[in-house]
Amino acid sequence: LGVFLICTYAAKEATKRMKKAKLYVPQIDCDVKAGKIINPEFIAKCPPGCQDVKYRVYGTDIYASFSSVCNAAIHSGIIDNAGGKILVQKVAGHSGYRGSFSNGVRSLSLPRWRESFLVSEGKPRKGVTYPSTLEYASSKSTAVKSGNDCVNVPTGDAVHKEYQTSPVPTPATQMATTTPTPTTTTTDPSTTTPKPTTTTTVAAAAKTRPGLHRVRDIAFRGSSTSASIRNILRPNTGIQCQEPVAAFRRAAGSPAHLAMETDSWKPGLSLFDTGFSSKEELNPKPLESISQGNPSCKVDLSFLMDGSWSIGKRRFQLQKRFLSNVAQALGIGSAGPLMGIVQYGDDPCTEFNLKTYANSKDLRNAIEKIAQKGGLSNVGKALSFVNKNFFLDANGNRGGAPNVVVVMVDGWPTDQVEEASRLARESGINIFFVTIEAAAESEKQNVIEPNFVDKAVCRTNGFYSINVPSWFSLHKVVQPLVKRVCDTERLVCSKTCLNSADIGFVIDGSSSVGTSNFRTVLQFVANISKEFEISDTDTRIGAVQYTYEQRLEFSFDKYSTKQDVLSAIKRISYWSGGTSTGAAISYASEQLFSKSKPNKRKIMILITDGRSYDDVRVPAMAAHRNGVIAYSVGVAWAAQDELEAIATDPDKEHSFFVDEFDNLYRFVNQLIQNICTEFNSQPRN
């Protein structure tokens, strides 16, 4: 009985200790972003004083993981500026986040982001165990690996990194979700290199390929024994490339990414202060390996390398030689072009990203070691992958350099490319296609998407596409391709503050303006418009004129050239009448901005010379909630309180006032500068 009582007492004490341990809630700082915390669901305590504009929030109800967790909680009304406990749940990324003003916090709009989160009251959900210590993505960790990268490369003969799974909070009735955490294991060097035993595996795999796509180099399928064995030992998961076994033994001087120049568009942000670790980071590179590169060709470049079975072994080697020659001709370096490679087959994966290599020599050595992936030629899938995953700050994207993708295609793709290409172009990516040995007349019936190149490239003027009749003449297009890629003046799809918006002008045509002053207003509108890069894929311009009534002068999709837009502005006729500014804002929201493209920044510039006869606050707030960035320009008798109500917060950066129409020109440069400053402060995704 005594033993029983002692055991019972010990069990109760243990239970008490467990309960006490569960009560501990970790505290986070105001500047902590959800994306920096690895845990998919957690409870945390926010400190007082997080309601501050420097802690940026993106979205409403559902927030981009780039947001401050605590300020998002204040915005959603879960806590106030005094702080408190919150429950955070990670969810999938969204194609758009709507900004709003709520509970004293102004959240911003964002076209899209790769991960989102929800905030709710800090009470544990039934059946879920929450961590007492949060896991953070460390910028110094050498074991962090992107799930879309190729297999990690060890630095020693016997030691390599593996990833184990550790439990994270999940409902008790469901399977445990796992979080990758690194552990170091030792492996016998003698077992790391499989010995070739048969030549039938690749041939068997080749038989599963659809007959639509051409098959070349049949002999290769029966001779690449080591590649076939590796593919059996490490089956393709769709996100990791298979590395050659020889790559598991690296020289001491193996290249690694290095800190390059600071992004001039984002002062103070180092390219490598982002929590990302490259697979090459385990071997620091000596400083002399840094190259400044060719400063007249500052582009961020991704090659989509065809690793499909149709290309064969010999042509795959020719493709690698071509990429190596391009790297040499470009002059890779921190002040010039940076280059990464994504290999695609059934699924794409990153061989190395923009920041992995800082000079042409190391890059060429890395290209030589790339092993063929195999599979189909799913180009559309690869373009979607690059659009969502490649051009990130964590991967070395510099923001101020144009984003360029060069797609290498043997024959034709085995999936649709049009939609994926359109989304990539509208994200500011310049797409080039290099097609080798295009479909012959007898083969065109097998092409899934006719004219796929014209549907994919940035412009169908021949600048963005090169057709090569044979793999054996591919070397002849090295210089022509390099010249085009480096012609930054013609890379029209690069996303900047001048080419990524739908700008709607809302123009007061009331009687108090007068004919002469109205022409001055139109000149002001034209002077702003001509500073932007205008086309159907770049910035688009629309205009509404209002009095008591409203009139759509032209919509966003009406004109696609700068000259046509300027001519249309010049043809706007003066209406004359009353001043119903609130109704005009509602009309512009419905007739202009509701038809804006999803990934365009919606900018409204309203010009008025007097107080409105109706309320402007409610229509302006509705426009803000729908993601419209509003600028107000008042002249003469315009009411300052109304200008501030119309303008997006902060008012001083979005509202302007001049005493007479002839002074409008003074604000052209300031207004454009403010538009660009706001654009550059947003994260690029």
LUMKENU-853499 format. One line per 3 residues: for each residue y, z, x of C-alpha. Coordinates in steps of 0.5 Angstrom, whole numbers, plus 500, padded with zeros to 3 digits. Last residue first. Layout:
% LUMKENU-853499
Y Z X; ...
//
This chain:
% LUMKENU-853499
576 391 516; 583 392 518; 586 398 517
593 398 514; 599 400 518; 600 392 520
601 390 513; 606 396 512; 610 393 518
610 386 516; 613 387 509; 618 392 512
620 386 517; 620 381 512; 625 385 508
629 387 514; 630 379 516; 632 377 509
636 383 508; 643 380 511; 642 374 507
644 378 500; 651 379 503; 654 373 499
651 376 492; 656 382 493; 655 390 494
648 390 497; 642 394 495; 635 395 498
629 398 495; 622 398 499; 623 402 505
628 407 502; 623 408 496; 617 410 500
614 409 495; 613 402 491; 620 400 488
621 399 481; 623 407 480; 628 406 486
631 400 483; 632 404 477; 635 410 480
640 405 484; 643 402 478; 645 395 479
652 393 478; 653 389 485; 647 387 487
640 390 487; 634 388 491; 627 392 489
621 391 493; 614 392 489; 607 393 492
602 391 486; 596 394 487; 594 395 479
597 402 479; 604 400 482; 604 395 476
603 400 471; 608 405 475; 613 399 474
612 398 467; 613 405 465; 619 406 470
623 400 468; 625 402 461; 630 397 457
637 394 457; 636 394 464; 642 396 469
645 390 473; 645 385 478; 637 384 479
632 381 484; 625 383 484; 620 382 490
613 383 488; 608 383 493; 600 383 491
596 383 498; 591 378 497; 583 380 497
582 379 490; 586 373 489; 592 374 484
591 372 477; 593 378 474; 599 378 479
603 372 476; 602 372 468; 600 379 467
604 383 472; 610 378 472; 611 379 464
610 387 465; 616 387 470; 620 382 466
619 387 460; 622 392 464; 628 388 467
631 386 460; 637 384 462; 641 379 457
642 372 457; 643 366 462; 638 361 464
640 358 471; 635 352 473; 630 353 478
629 346 482; 631 349 488; 625 354 488
621 348 486; 623 344 493; 622 350 497
615 351 494; 613 344 495; 616 344 502
612 350 504; 605 347 501; 600 349 496
604 349 490; 602 351 483; 596 356 485
601 362 485; 605 360 478; 611 357 477
618 358 473; 614 363 468; 620 364 463
622 371 461; 626 373 455; 632 378 454
634 375 461; 628 373 466; 626 368 471
619 369 474; 617 366 481; 610 364 485
609 364 492; 602 363 496; 601 366 503
595 363 506; 588 360 503; 592 355 498
598 354 503; 604 357 505; 605 361 512
611 365 511; 618 365 513; 620 359 508
619 364 502; 624 369 505; 630 364 506
628 360 499; 629 367 495; 635 368 498
637 361 497; 635 362 490; 640 368 489
646 364 492; 644 359 487; 645 364 481
651 367 484; 654 360 483; 651 360 476
653 367 473; 650 373 475; 653 377 469
650 372 464; 642 374 466; 638 370 470
635 376 474; 629 373 478; 622 376 479
619 373 485; 612 374 486; 609 374 493
601 373 494; 599 375 501; 595 374 507
599 369 511; 605 372 514; 603 379 514
597 376 518; 590 374 517; 588 368 522
586 362 517; 591 357 521; 588 357 528
593 351 529; 598 355 533; 592 359 537
590 352 540; 585 356 544; 579 355 540
581 347 540; 581 347 547; 575 351 548
571 346 543; 574 340 547; 572 343 554
565 344 552; 563 338 548; 560 334 553
555 340 554; 552 338 548; 549 331 550
542 334 551; 542 337 544; 543 330 541
548 327 536; 553 332 536; 558 333 530
564 338 531; 568 341 526; 574 345 525
579 340 527; 576 334 523; 581 335 518
577 339 513; 580 345 514; 578 352 515
570 350 515; 565 352 510; 565 347 504
567 341 509; 561 343 513; 556 344 507
557 337 505; 550 337 502; 548 344 500
540 345 500; 539 339 505; 532 336 504
534 330 500; 538 328 507; 532 327 511
531 320 510; 538 319 511; 538 323 518
540 330 518; 545 332 523; 542 333 530
547 338 533; 552 341 528; 558 345 531
562 349 526; 568 352 526; 571 358 522
578 361 523; 577 368 520; 583 371 516
579 375 510; 580 369 506; 576 365 511
570 369 511; 570 370 503; 570 362 503
565 361 508; 560 366 504; 561 362 498
560 355 501; 554 357 506; 548 356 501
541 357 505; 537 353 509; 542 351 514
542 344 517; 540 340 523; 541 345 529
547 349 527; 552 353 532; 557 357 528
564 358 532; 567 364 529; 575 366 530
579 372 529; 586 371 531; 589 376 536
593 382 534; 588 386 531; 584 387 537
577 387 535; 573 391 540; 567 393 536
570 399 533; 576 396 531; 572 391 526
571 384 527; 563 384 527; 561 387 520
563 385 514; 565 378 515; 560 377 521
554 379 516; 557 374 511; 557 369 516
550 370 518; 547 370 510; 551 363 509
547 361 516; 540 362 514; 537 358 519
529 360 518; 526 365 522; 526 365 530
529 371 534; 530 367 541; 531 372 547
538 373 550; 537 374 557; 541 368 560
547 370 555; 548 377 558; 548 374 565
554 369 562; 558 375 559; 557 379 566
560 373 570; 565 371 564; 569 378 564
570 384 560; 563 385 557; 561 389 551
568 389 548; 567 383 543; 560 385 541
553 384 543; 547 381 541; 549 382 534
544 381 528; 543 376 523; 537 375 518
532 370 517; 534 366 523; 541 369 526
544 371 533; 551 374 533; 554 373 540
561 376 542; 567 374 546; 574 376 548
579 371 550; 585 373 554; 589 380 556
582 383 556; 578 378 560; 574 372 559
576 365 562; 574 360 556; 571 355 561
566 360 564; 564 363 557; 564 356 554
559 354 560; 554 360 558; 554 358 551
552 351 553; 547 354 557; 544 358 552
544 352 547; 540 348 552; 535 354 553
534 354 545; 533 347 545; 527 348 550
524 353 546; 524 350 539; 530 349 534
526 349 528; 524 356 529; 531 359 528
535 362 533; 542 359 532; 547 362 535
553 365 531; 559 365 536; 564 370 535
571 370 538; 577 374 539; 583 370 541
588 370 547; 588 364 550; 594 363 554
593 370 557; 586 367 560; 582 373 563
585 380 565; 578 381 568; 575 388 569
569 388 573; 573 391 579; 573 397 575
566 399 576; 562 398 570; 559 405 567
551 404 565; 549 407 558; 555 404 555
551 397 555; 548 399 548; 555 400 545
558 406 543; 563 406 537; 567 413 535
573 409 535; 577 411 541; 574 405 544
580 400 543; 585 405 544; 590 406 539
597 408 541; 601 402 538; 597 398 533
600 391 533; 600 391 541; 593 393 541
592 397 548; 589 393 553; 582 394 555
578 400 556; 571 398 559; 564 396 556
559 396 560; 556 391 566; 549 393 569
551 395 577; 545 399 577; 540 393 576
537 393 569; 530 394 567; 528 393 560
531 386 560; 525 384 562; 522 385 556
526 380 552; 530 383 546; 528 383 539
534 382 535; 535 388 530; 538 388 523
532 384 519; 527 389 520; 523 384 525
517 387 527; 516 390 534; 509 390 536
508 384 533; 514 380 535; 513 383 542
506 379 542; 509 373 540; 515 373 545
510 374 551; 505 369 549; 511 363 548
506 358 549; 503 356 543; 509 355 539
513 352 544; 508 346 544; 511 344 537
517 343 540; 521 341 534; 520 343 526
525 340 521; 527 345 515; 524 343 508
517 344 510; 518 352 509; 516 356 515
509 360 514; 506 355 519; 510 358 524
508 365 524; 500 362 525; 503 358 531
507 364 534; 500 368 534; 495 364 537
497 364 544; 493 370 546; 493 376 551
499 376 554; 500 383 557; 505 388 554
511 391 558; 513 398 556; 506 401 558
506 401 565; 513 404 565; 510 410 562
515 412 557; 520 418 557; 523 420 550
530 422 549; 533 424 542; 538 420 538
539 422 531; 539 417 525; 540 420 518
535 421 513; 534 421 505; 529 425 503
525 423 497; 527 425 490; 526 431 486
529 436 490; 536 432 490; 538 430 497
542 434 503; 540 431 510; 533 431 513
533 428 520; 530 422 522; 528 420 529
532 414 534; 529 412 540; 533 412 547
530 410 553; 527 413 560; 522 410 564
525 404 568; 532 406 567; 538 404 563
535 403 557; 537 397 552; 538 398 545
535 393 540; 540 388 537; 546 391 533
546 391 525; 544 399 525; 550 400 529
547 405 535; 550 412 537; 546 414 543
551 414 548; 556 419 545; 563 420 547
566 417 541; 562 422 537; 561 421 529
561 428 526; 555 432 523; 557 438 519
555 445 520; 553 449 514; 549 443 511
548 443 503; 541 443 500; 541 440 493
536 442 487; 542 443 483; 549 441 485
553 445 489; 560 447 487; 566 444 491
569 441 485; 569 433 486; 571 428 491
567 421 491; 566 417 497; 567 409 500
564 405 505; 565 398 508; 572 397 506
576 392 501; 582 389 500; 586 396 500
591 399 496; 595 406 498; 595 413 495
601 416 494; 600 424 493; 604 428 489
599 430 484; 598 422 483; 601 416 485
596 410 485; 593 405 490; 587 401 488
581 400 492; 578 393 493; 571 390 494
568 396 495; 563 400 500; 557 404 498
557 411 496; 558 418 500; 559 424 496
564 430 498; 564 436 494; 571 440 495
573 448 497; 580 450 497; 587 448 500
593 451 498; 596 443 497; 592 443 491
585 442 490; 580 437 485; 587 433 483
584 427 485; 590 426 490; 589 433 493
582 431 494; 584 425 497; 589 429 502
583 433 504; 578 427 505; 583 423 509
582 416 508; 578 411 512; 572 412 508
575 408 502; 576 412 496; 573 412 489
578 416 484; 584 412 486; 584 408 493
586 409 500; 589 416 502; 593 417 509
594 423 512; 601 422 515; 604 422 508
603 430 507; 599 434 502; 594 437 507
598 444 508; 593 449 506; 586 448 509
580 444 506; 573 447 505; 567 443 506
561 441 501; 557 435 503; 553 429 502
552 423 506; 553 427 512; 555 423 518
563 425 518; 567 420 521; 567 416 515
570 421 511; 576 422 515; 579 428 518
586 429 518; 587 435 514; 582 439 518
575 441 516; 572 448 514; 564 449 514
562 453 507; 557 459 509; 554 461 502
547 458 504; 546 463 510; 548 469 505
542 466 501; 537 465 507; 539 472 509
538 475 503; 531 472 502; 529 474 509
531 482 507; 527 481 501; 521 478 505
521 484 509; 522 489 504; 515 486 501
512 486 507; 514 493 508; 511 495 501
505 491 502; 503 495 509; 505 502 506
500 500 500
//
